[in-house]
Amino acid sequence: MKRVFWILLFCFLAVPVLAPAPAAEAFFMGQKKQDDHDEALEAIKRGDILPYSHIKRMVEDRLSGVIVGQKLRRTNRGWQYDLRVRRKDGKVLVAIVDAASGHILSTK
């Protein structure tokens, strides 16, 4: 009987520690996204990266298309825009753009 008591007590105490509640996980994931967003805004204010509106004009002119999807992310090489560009011929390209300079690093 004592053994069952200790097993149940361990399960009761260990499960919340070993497996965080979904609400707590969602909170911390949301906090990380908010932190990334704040860091990106600060980088734009400091002039470390170009604003999306500027990048959009540059890329659409260079690739003769319209941006249909975008994402700003930080990599080990710095901030990058991942852009999906629909060209006039209907093809969709993925362009990786250096957020600091606006240079297109690659297209797929």
C-alpha positions in Angstrom: 0.0 0.0 0.0 2.9 2.4 0.8 4.4 1.6 -2.5 1.3 2.6 -4.4 1.0 5.8 -2.4 4.6 6.8 -3.4 4.1 5.9 -7.0 0.9 8.0 -7.2 2.5 10.9 -5.3 5.5 10.8 -7.7 3.1 10.8 -10.8 1.1 13.6 -9.3 4.2 15.8 -8.6 6.3 14.9 -11.6 3.9 15.1 -14.5 3.3 18.9 -14.3 7.1 19.4 -14.2 8.0 17.0 -17.0 5.1 18.0 -19.3 4.2 21.7 -19.2 0.6 22.6 -19.7 -0.4 23.5 -23.3 -1.5 27.0 -22.1 2.0 27.6 -20.6 3.7 26.4 -23.8 1.4 28.6 -25.9 2.2 31.6 -23.7 6.0 31.1 -24.0 5.8 30.5 -27.8 3.7 33.7 -28.1 6.2 35.6 -26.0 9.1 34.4 -28.3 7.2 35.6 -31.4 6.5 38.9 -29.7 10.2 39.3 -28.8 11.3 38.5 -32.4 8.8 41.1 -33.6 10.1 43.7 -31.2 13.7 43.0 -32.2 12.8 43.4 -35.9 11.1 46.7 -35.2 14.2 47.9 -33.3 16.5 46.8 -36.1 14.5 48.9 -38.6 14.5 51.9 -36.3 18.3 51.6 -35.9 18.7 51.3 -39.6 20.2 47.8 -39.4 17.6 46.5 -41.9 15.5 48.1 -44.6 11.8 48.4 -44.1 9.6 45.9 -46.0 8.1 48.6 -48.3 11.5 49.4 -49.6 12.5 45.8 -50.1 9.1 45.1 -51.8 9.7 47.8 -54.5 13.2 46.7 -55.1 12.4 43.0 -55.5 9.3 43.5 -57.6 11.2 45.7 -60.0 14.2 43.3 -60.3 12.2 40.1 -60.7 9.3 41.6 -62.7 6.7 40.2 -60.5 4.4 40.7 -57.4 5.2 39.6 -53.9 2.5 37.2 -52.7 4.2 36.0 -49.5 6.8 37.3 -47.1 8.6 36.4 -43.9 11.4 38.2 -42.0 13.7 36.0 -40.1 17.0 36.2 -38.4 19.7 33.8 -39.4 23.4 33.3 -38.5 24.2 35.7 -41.4 21.8 38.4 -40.2 18.2 39.4 -41.0 16.7 38.0 -44.2 13.4 38.4 -46.1 12.0 35.2 -47.6 9.8 36.4 -50.4 7.4 34.5 -52.7 7.2 36.3 -56.0 4.7 35.6 -58.7 6.2 36.6 -62.0 4.2 37.9 -65.0 4.5 34.5 -66.7 2.7 32.9 -63.7 5.8 31.2 -62.2 6.3 31.6 -58.5 9.9 32.2 -57.2 11.2 32.1 -53.7 13.7 34.9 -53.2 16.0 35.2 -50.3 16.9 38.8 -49.7 19.5 40.4 -47.4 17.4 42.7 -45.2 20.3 45.1 -44.6 21.3 45.7 -48.2 18.3 44.6 -50.3 20.6 42.3 -52.3 18.9 39.1 -53.6 21.0 36.3 -52.2 19.2 33.5 -54.1 16.1 32.5 -56.0 14.5 29.1 -56.4 
